[in-house]
Amino acid sequence: MATGDKLDFAVGKGDDKDLRTVTFVMDTAVFPFYVAEQYHQFHDGFNLNENYPKSYNSLAGKLANSGNLEKSMCPNGALGIGVGGL
């Protein structure tokens, strides 16, 4: 693991547990990139009071409307409705 100022980097293996302040770097030859569900982009964190500003939360809708956030083959939300109308 390489140590950074506020964030550490580690080689991802694909089944890595979430670790605070660690970013896993993935080899795209082994783990190809796939666009995730639009509703899952730019949301607040999962921890209590881990709320991001509306300027960040609104990016998914803005990017989708401008055509810069690709559609994925994933269903749109757990109930098919997504969050925020995406």
C-alpha positions, 0 to 999 in steps of 0.5 A, spaced: 500 500 500 502 506 498 501 512 503 498 519 501 497 525 505 490 524 506 488 518 502 492 511 501 492 507 495 492 499 494 492 494 489 485 492 488 483 484 488 476 485 486 473 483 493 476 488 497 472 490 503 471 498 504 476 501 508 476 508 510 481 513 506 483 507 502 482 507 494 483 501 491 486 501 484 484 496 479 487 493 473 482 494 467 485 489 463 483 484 469 477 488 471 474 492 465 470 498 467 462 498 466 458 504 467 454 503 474 446 505 475 445 512 474 441 513 480 447 510 484 452 516 481 453 522 486 449 520 492 450 522 499 455 517 503 452 511 507 454 513 514 450 517 518 451 525 517 455 523 510 451 528 506 454 532 500 452 538 497 446 539 492 451 541 487 454 534 488 448 530 488 445 534 482 451 532 477 448 525 475 441 529 473 445 534 469 450 529 466 445 525 464 441 530 461 447 533 457 448 526 454 455 525 458 453 520 463 452 513 459 446 509 460 447 502 463 444 495 462 443 496 469 436 497 472 434 504 474 434 503 481 431 497 486 424 498 484 425 501 477 424 508 479 431 510 481 432 516 486 431 523 483 427 521 477 433 518 474 
